[in-house]
């Protein structure tokens, strides 16, 4: 089994880092080239539309809720709820554990490459979501079926059916690996650590809540996401800002570290610096995609369900997801980790001042930093860590919204492959997997995370590049170019 895991690590390292057995075999990793290349291509062809149209896109978003929704348009949910559903999958453990992993494995420079991934990813998000609205299908019962499967099928034609199947299978793989069991396990272990609640109880509660939300389909998911996601994101940002204000003297140095490490300026010269930059790029891009999903094709499935007849307007709303997720939320996490000093476990039994240099891993880093940033309080004779409790609650909310968002992606992929009849059975199976995930130690599943993301991103990026003339034509028709 160890050899199998080593093979998985090697394959993941080759796809995302151009390495094999820890040695550099390619100067640029295949997925890094494809992901950043596609994003840059669309950014240039669209004449930097994501940057030019950032604030108008926010205006469209706030108009796309309540009375601003075109009730005569096709679709199941409002543009606001479509973005919230997409963000429910984007804003998850990647914003906490993923950022910490990028820092510990790739150094502070990885955050710079996460930013790059998000900025160019906004262009890819615009392309995939506008295509998703244009090529979506309406089922006999009135529900929408959309996403990369549909724009491959209806945009590229029958000869590309294999690519649509590839994407659908990749979506199911990624849903199981990153969208369900690992999320449930993160909730259960966090609640057990902070409140000593048995994992089976957490499993029952999370599974029951997930059932209540997803059994009603995308309208129920969108409605819940439209309320929970904005509130939880805003709450997390505000707490992070408070922490940064408390440690304001360290914030400039944190920003400086991000830029200097991104280009190897802090490391020794020659090959060491080159390898450090390669690691920063690898983990920054991989964790960036894991967090914001831009170019992966998943969020396009949610935006395809938006109640709109304007693919371009919805594409502009879709690109806000990568901005909010990575440029805002992930940056808040990174700055807190880099700017808040403390006493953290180091190698050989020693200690270090900053958590990203410690022996802690993943969510442990974020939990430890927030615990240091917010001082302990004594309540009824018991010492309580407000920071630890806050991170446990944030992790639980982030992971739960990921579970409900990815349930829809799983359902859409399954119905594409097997037909509409499988929609409700998938929902029941999804809930059962949530319970099992809470009970089971599934650290090994995380090893497949980067491969799962690549299994979706590769066919989706190929498809949107082939359909780029359609994207450009739509943008020109709406006067965006």
C-alpha positions in Angstrom: 0.0 0.0 0.0 2.9 2.4 0.7 4.2 1.8 -2.8 0.7 2.7 -4.1 0.6 5.9 -2.1 4.1 6.7 -3.3 2.9 6.2 -6.9 0.0 8.6 -6.3 2.4 11.2 -4.8 4.8 10.8 -7.7 2.0 11.2 -10.3 0.6 14.2 -8.5 4.1 15.7 -8.2 4.6 15.2 -12.0 1.3 16.7 -13.0 1.5 19.8 -10.7 5.2 20.2 -10.1 7.1 18.5 -12.9 8.9 16.3 -10.4 9.3 12.6 -10.0 10.6 11.0 -6.7 11.3 14.6 -5.6 13.6 15.3 -8.6 12.7 18.0 -11.2 12.1 16.3 -14.5 10.2 19.1 -16.3 11.0 22.9 -16.0 7.2 23.6 -16.1 4.5 21.2 -14.8 1.8 20.1 -17.3 -1.2 21.3 -15.3 0.5 24.6 -14.4 1.2 25.3 -18.1 -2.4 24.3 -19.1 -4.1 26.2 -16.2 -2.1 29.4 -16.3 -1.8 29.3 -20.1 -5.6 29.0 -20.6 -6.2 31.7 -18.1 -3.7 34.1 -19.7 -5.0 33.3 -23.1 -8.6 34.3 -22.1 -7.3 37.3 -20.2 -5.6 38.6 -23.3 -8.3 37.7 -25.8 -10.9 39.3 -23.5 -8.8 42.4 -23.2 -8.5 42.0 -19.4 -12.3 41.9 -19.0 -12.2 40.4 -15.5 -10.2 43.5 -14.3 -12.2 46.0 -16.3 -15.5 44.6 -15.4 -14.9 43.7 -11.7 -17.0 46.5 -10.1 -19.8 46.3 -12.8 -19.9 42.6 -12.1 -20.6 43.3 -8.4 -23.4 45.6 -9.5 -24.9 42.8 -11.6 -24.6 40.5 -8.7 -26.6 42.7 -6.3 -29.2 43.3 -9.0 -29.4 39.5 -9.5 -31.4 38.8 -6.4 -34.9 39.4 -5.2 -36.9 41.6 -7.5 -33.9 42.1 -9.8 -34.3 38.5 -11.1 -35.8 38.1 -14.5 -38.6 35.7 -13.6 -39.3 35.0 -17.3 -35.7 33.8 -17.9 -34.8 30.2 -18.0 -33.0 28.6 -15.0 -33.8 27.3 -11.5 -32.2 29.8 -9.1 -31.3 33.5 -9.0 -27.9 34.7 -10.1 -27.1 35.5 -6.5 -27.9 32.0 -5.4 -26.0 30.6 -8.3 -22.8 32.4 -7.1 -23.6 31.4 -3.5 -23.9 27.8 -4.6 -20.6 28.0 -6.5 -19.0 29.7 -3.5 -20.3 27.0 -1.2 -18.0 24.6 -3.0 -15.2 27.1 -3.4 -15.1 28.4 0.2 -14.2 25.3 2.1 -11.3 23.6 3.9 -9.0 24.8 1.1 -9.3 28.4 2.6 -8.1 27.1 6.0 -6.1 23.9 5.6 -5.3 24.4 1.9 -3.6 27.8 2.5 -1.7 26.5 5.5 -0.5 23.5 3.4 0.6 25.8 0.6 2.6 27.9 3.1 4.3 24.9 4.9 5.2 23.1 1.6 5.7 25.9 -0.8 6.7 28.8 1.5 5.1 32.3 1.6 5.8 32.6 -2.1 3.0 30.1 -2.8 0.5 32.8 -1.9 1.7 35.0 -4.7 1.1 32.1 -7.2 -2.3 31.5 -5.6 -3.1 35.1 -6.5 -1.9 34.6 -10.0 -4.0 31.5 -10.4 -7.0 33.4 -9.1 -6.6 36.4 -11.4 -6.1 34.5 -14.6 -8.7 32.0 -13.3 -11.3 34.8 -13.3 -10.9 34.8 -17.1 -11.3 31.0 -17.3 -14.3 31.2 -14.9 -16.0 33.8 -17.2 -15.4 31.6 -20.2 -16.7 28.3 -18.7 -19.7 29.8 -17.0 -20.9 31.9 -20.0 -20.6 28.7 -22.1 -22.5 26.8 -19.4 -25.5 29.2 -19.6 -25.4 29.3 -23.4 -25.3 25.5 -23.9 -27.5 24.3 -21.0 -30.5 22.0 -21.5 -33.9 22.1 -19.9 -35.2 18.7 -18.7 -38.8 17.6 -19.4 -39.6 18.4 -15.8 -38.3 21.9 -16.2 -35.0 21.5 -14.4 -31.7 22.7 -15.9 -28.9 20.4 -16.9 -25.7 22.3 -17.6 -21.9 22.6 -17.1 -18.9 21.4 -19.1 -20.7 18.1 -20.1 -23.3 20.2 -21.9 -21.0 22.7 -23.6 -18.8 19.8 -24.8 -21.8 17.9 -26.0 -23.7 20.8 -27.6 -20.8 23.1 -28.4 -18.1 20.7 -29.7 -20.4 18.1 -31.1 -20.8 14.3 -30.9 -17.2 13.6 -31.9 -16.2 15.0 -28.5 -18.6 12.9 -26.4 -15.7 11.0 -24.9 -14.4 14.3 -23.4 -17.7 15.0 -21.8 -17.7 11.5 -20.3 -14.2 12.0 -19.1 -15.2 15.2 -17.4 -18.3 13.6 -15.8 -16.3 10.8 -14.4 -13.7 13.2 -13.1 -16.5 15.2 -11.4 -17.7 12.1 -9.6 -14.2 11.2 -8.6 -13.5 14.7 -7.3 -16.9 14.9 -5.6 -16.1 11.8 -3.5 -12.5 12.8 -2.8 -12.8 16.5 -2.1 -16.5 17.3 -1.7 -17.9 14.7 0.6 -16.1 12.3 3.0 -13.1 14.4 3.7 -15.3 17.4 4.5 -17.5 15.4 6.8 -14.4 14.0 8.5 -13.0 17.5 8.9 -16.1 18.6 10.7 -16.3 15.5 13.0 -12.6 15.7 14.0 -12.8 19.4 14.6 -15.9 19.1 16.8 -14.4 16.2 18.7 -11.1 18.1 19.3 -12.9 21.3 20.4 -15.9 20.0 22.3 -15.2 16.3 22.9 -18.3 15.2 20.9 -18.0 11.7 19.5 -17.6 11.5 15.7 -20.7 9.4 15.2 -22.9 12.1 16.7 -21.4 14.7 14.4 -21.9 12.3 11.5 -25.6 11.9 12.3 -26.1 15.6 12.7 -24.2 16.6 9.5 -25.8 13.8 7.4 -29.3 14.8 8.6 -28.7 18.5 7.9 -27.3 17.7 4.5 -30.3 15.5 3.7 -32.7 18.3 4.6 -30.9 20.7 2.2 -30.1 18.5 -0.8 -33.2 16.4 -1.0 -35.0 19.4 -2.4 -32.5 19.7 -5.3 -30.8 22.9 -6.6 -33.6 25.3 -5.5 -33.2 24.2 -1.9 -29.4 24.2 -2.1 -29.3 27.6 -3.7 -31.7 29.1 -1.2 -29.6 27.8 1.8 -26.3 28.7 0.2 -27.6 32.2 -0.6 -28.2 32.9 3.1 -25.3 31.0 4.8 -22.4 31.5 2.5 -22.3 35.4 2.4 -22.8 35.5 6.2 -20.0 33.0 7.0 -17.6 34.6 4.5 -18.2 38.1 5.9 -17.8 36.8 9.5 -14.5 35.1 8.8 -13.1 38.2 7.0 -14.1 40.5 9.9 -12.4 38.3 12.5 -9.3 38.0 10.4 -9.2 41.8 10.0 -9.4 42.2 13.8 -6.4 39.8 14.2 -4.4 41.7 11.6 -5.1 45.0 13.3 -4.0 43.5 16.6 -0.7 42.6 14.9 -0.5 45.4 12.4 3.3 45.9 12.9 3.9 42.4 11.3 1.7 42.8 8.3 4.1 44.7 6.0 6.8 42.0 6.6 4.2 39.4 5.8 3.5 41.0 2.4 7.2 41.3 1.8 7.7 37.6 2.5 5.1 36.7 -0.1 6.8 38.6 -2.9 10.4 37.7 -2.0 9.8 34.0 -1.6 7.7 33.9 -4.8 10.9 34.6 -6.8 13.5 32.8 -4.6 15.0 36.1 -3.3 15.1 34.7 0.3 16.8 31.5 -0.6 20.3 30.6 -1.5 21.4 31.1 -5.1 21.5 28.6 -7.9 19.5 25.4 -7.9 18.2 25.8 -4.3 16.5 29.0 -5.2 15.2 27.5 -8.5 13.7 24.5 -6.6 12.2 26.8 -4.0 10.4 28.8 -6.7 9.3 25.6 -8.4 7.8 24.4 -5.1 6.1 27.8 -4.5 4.6 27.6 -8.0 3.5 24.0 -7.7 1.7 24.4 -4.3 0.5 27.9 -5.0 -1.2 26.9 -8.3 -2.4 23.5 -7.0 -3.8 24.9 -3.7 -5.2 27.9 -5.6 -7.2 25.6 -7.9 -8.3 23.4 -5.0 -9.6 26.5 -3.3 -11.2 28.6 -6.0 -11.9 25.9 -8.6 -11.5 28.4 -11.5 -10.9 26.4 -14.7 -11.9 23.2 -13.0 -15.4 23.4 -14.4 -17.3 22.7 -11.2 -18.6 26.2 -10.6 -19.9 26.3 -14.2 -22.4 23.6 -13.2 -23.9 25.9 -10.6 -23.9 29.0 -12.8 -25.7 27.0 -15.5 -28.7 26.9 -13.2 -29.0 30.7 -12.9 -32.3 32.3 -13.9 -30.9 34.5 -16.7 -30.9 34.7 -20.5 -27.6 36.6 -20.5 -24.5 34.2 -20.6 -22.1 37.1 -20.5 -23.6 38.8 -17.4 -23.6 35.5 -15.6 -20.0 34.8 -16.7 -19.0 38.1 -15.1 -20.8 37.1 -11.9 -19.0 33.8 -11.9 -15.6 35.3 -12.1 -16.3 37.0 -8.8 -16.1 33.6 -7.1 -12.4 33.3 -7.7 -11.8 36.8 -6.5 -13.8 36.5 -3.3 -12.4 33.0 -2.5 -8.7 33.6 -3.1 -7.9 37.3 -3.4 -10.0 38.0 -0.3 -10.6 35.0 1.9 -7.4 33.0 1.3 -5.3 36.2 1.6 -6.8 36.8 5.0 -5.9 33.3 6.2 -2.3 33.7 4.7 -1.7 37.1 6.3 -2.9 35.9 9.7 -0.6 32.9 9.5 2.4 35.0 8.4 1.8 38.0 10.7 0.8 36.4 14.0 3.9 35.3 16.0 3.8 32.7 18.8 5.5 29.6 20.2 5.0 26.7 17.8 6.6 23.2 17.8 9.7 23.0 15.6 12.0 20.3 14.4 14.0 18.2 16.9 11.8 19.3 19.8 12.6 23.0 19.4 10.2 25.9 18.8 9.7 28.4 16.1 8.1 31.9 16.1 5.8 31.4 13.1 3.4 28.5 12.5 4.2 28.1 8.8 7.8 27.1 9.8 6.6 24.6 12.4 6.0 20.9 12.3 2.2 21.5 12.4 0.3 20.5 9.2 -2.9 21.7 7.4 -5.7 22.9 9.6 -3.4 22.5 12.7 -1.5 25.5 11.6 -4.5 27.8 11.2 -6.0 26.6 14.5 -2.8 27.2 16.4 -2.4 30.7 14.9 -5.9 31.8 15.6 -5.5 30.3 19.1 -2.5 32.5 19.7 -4.1 35.6 18.1 -7.1 35.6 20.4 -6.1 35.2 24.0 -7.7 32.4 26.1 -10.5 33.3 28.5 -11.7 31.6 31.7 -15.4 30.8 31.9 -16.8 29.0 34.9 -13.4 27.9 35.9 -12.6 26.4 32.4 -10.0 27.9 30.1 -11.5 28.4 26.7 -9.7 29.3 23.4 -11.9 31.7 21.4 -9.6 31.4 18.4 -9.7 27.6 18.5 -13.5 27.5 18.8 -13.9 30.1 16.0 -11.7 28.0 13.6 -13.7 24.9 14.6 -16.9 26.6 13.8 -15.6 28.2 10.6 -14.2 24.8 9.4 -17.5 23.1 10.2 -19.5 25.8 8.2 -17.0 25.9 5.3 -17.0 22.1 5.1 -20.8 21.8 5.4 -21.5 24.2 2.6 -18.9 22.4 0.4 -20.8 19.2 1.0 -24.1 20.6 -0.1 -22.6 22.4 -3.1 -20.7 19.4 -4.4 -23.8 17.2 -4.0 -25.3 19.1 -6.9 -22.2 18.6 -9.0 -22.2 14.9 -8.3 -25.9 14.7 -9.2 -25.4 16.5 -12.5 -22.5 14.3 -13.5 -24.4 11.2 -12.6 -27.5 12.2 -14.5 -25.5 13.0 -17.5 -24.0 9.5 -17.5 -27.0 7.5 -16.4 -30.1 9.5 -16.9 -32.5 11.6 -14.7 -33.7 8.6 -12.8 -30.5 8.4 -10.8 -30.9 11.9 -9.3 -32.7 11.0 -6.1 -30.7 7.8 -5.4 -27.5 9.8 -5.7 -28.8 12.2 -3.0 -29.4 9.3 -0.6 -26.0 7.7 -1.3 -24.4 11.1 -0.8 -25.9 11.5 2.6 -24.8 8.0 3.6 -21.3 8.8 2.5 -21.3 11.9 4.7 -22.1 9.8 7.7 -19.4 7.2 6.8 -16.9 10.0 6.2 -17.4 11.4 9.7 -16.6 8.0 11.2 -13.7 6.9 9.1 -10.1 7.9 9.2 -9.6 8.8 5.5 -6.3 10.7 5.4 -5.4 8.5 2.4 -8.2 10.1 0.5 -6.6 13.5 0.6 -3.7 12.0 -1.3 -6.0 11.9 -4.4 -7.1 15.5 -4.1 -4.7 17.0 -6.7 -5.3 14.1 -9.1 -9.1 14.5 -8.7 -8.9 18.2 -9.4 -6.7 17.5 -12.5 -9.2 14.9 -13.8 -11.8 17.7 -14.0 -9.6 20.6 -15.0 -7.8 18.9 -17.9 -11.0 18.1 -20.0 -12.6 21.3 -19.1 -9.7 23.5 -20.1 -9.4 21.7 -23.4 -13.1 22.3 -24.0 -13.1 26.0 -23.2 -10.0 26.6 -25.3 -11.6 24.9 -28.3 -14.8 27.0 -27.7 -12.9 30.2 -27.2 -14.2 31.8 -30.5 -17.7 31.4 -29.0 -16.7 33.1 -25.8 -15.1 36.0 -27.6 -18.1 36.4 -29.9 -20.5 36.5 -27.0 -18.4 39.2 -25.3 -18.3 41.2 -28.5 -22.0 40.9 -29.0 -22.6 42.4 -25.5 -20.2 45.2 -26.1 -17.6 44.0 -23.6 -14.7 44.1 -26.2 
